Amino acid sequence: MVDPISSAERSSFARKVKVAFVLVVGVSAGMIALQGDASPVVLGGAVVVGLLVGAALVRFVFPGTGEVTSTRSEAEPSGDGPDWDRARRQARNRSDGGTPGDREADRRGGE
């Protein structure tokens, strides 16, 4: 059986993806400048600007550090079953008033 991914492994992988993303954008900018017959100074400037744009895009696209935290509380049901069905009916009753049958089933305990 495979163990879950540790937080350190997840952060390391996220860092590698971010670096690769920045490099792809930077090299792409350089290749576009190269295709336009740019001088070496302009080519280097295009790569640097591309790297800066790539870094800004990474901050926008991947705002976190790669850590994943659960937003589900312990009281919140997960999966299937009567608790899940009851929670779904209660949410529907709160949002649109539900149907009389839904409200009656809630009073009987989710039958």
N, C-alpha and C positions, 0 to 999 in steps of 0.2 A: 504494500500500500504506500502511496506517496504522502509525505508529510505536507502540511500547509506551508505556503511561502512565508518566510519570516519578514518582519518589517525592514530589516537591514537589506535583505535581498530585493525587496520591492523598491526601496529607495535607490539602491544601486542601479537597478534596471531603469527606473524612471529617469535617473541622471543621465544614463547612456542614451536613452531615447531623446532627451532634450538636447544633448550635445550633438547627436547625429542630425537632428532637425536644424539646428543652427548652422552646422557645416553644409548641409544641403542647400540652404538658402544662400549662404555666402559664396559657395562655389558656383551656384547657378548665376548669381549676379556677375561673377568674374567671367563665366563662359559667355554670357550675353555681351559683355564689354569686349571680349576677345573676338566674338563674331562680328562686332562692329569695327574691327581694326583699330582698337584703342591703343594708345601708347602704354608702355609699362607702368608709368606713374598713374595714369587713369585706370588701368587694369587693377593695380593694387588698391587704389581708392575705392573702386567698385566692389572689390572683395571685402574691404573693411566695412563699407557702408552696408553691404549685404549681410555681413556677420552681425552688425548692430541691429538691422531690421529683423534678422532671424532671432536674435536674443529678445527683442521686443515681442515678436510673435509668440515665442515660447512662454514668456510671462503671461501673455493673454490667453493662449490656448491651454497651457498646463499651469494654472495658478498655484496649485499646491506643491508640496514637496514629494509627493508620491505615496504618502501615508494614507491608509484607508481606515476610517473609523466608522463604527456602526451608529446609525442614527435611530435605530429601532430601540424602544425602551423594553424593559423586561415585561411590563404589563401588556404590551401590544402583542396580539396573537400572531403567530407565523404558521404558514402552511394551510392545510385544509382541516375541516372538521367543524363541529358545532360552534366552537368559539369564534372561528374565522367567519362562519356564516352569520352569526349573531352580530359581530362587529360590522360586517358589510351592511346588514340590514339597518343597524343603528345609524351608520353614516348616511345611508340613503334616506332614512327618515328625517335626519337633521337637515339634509340638503334640499329635498324637494317635498317634504311632508310625508312621503311614502304612500302606501295604500292601506286601507283599513285592515287587510289581511296581514300585512307586514307588522303593523302595530299590535295586532292580536297575537301573532306568533311571538313577538318580543315579550308580551305579558305572560305567555305560557312557558317561556324559557327556551324558545328557539325550535319548536317542533315543526 
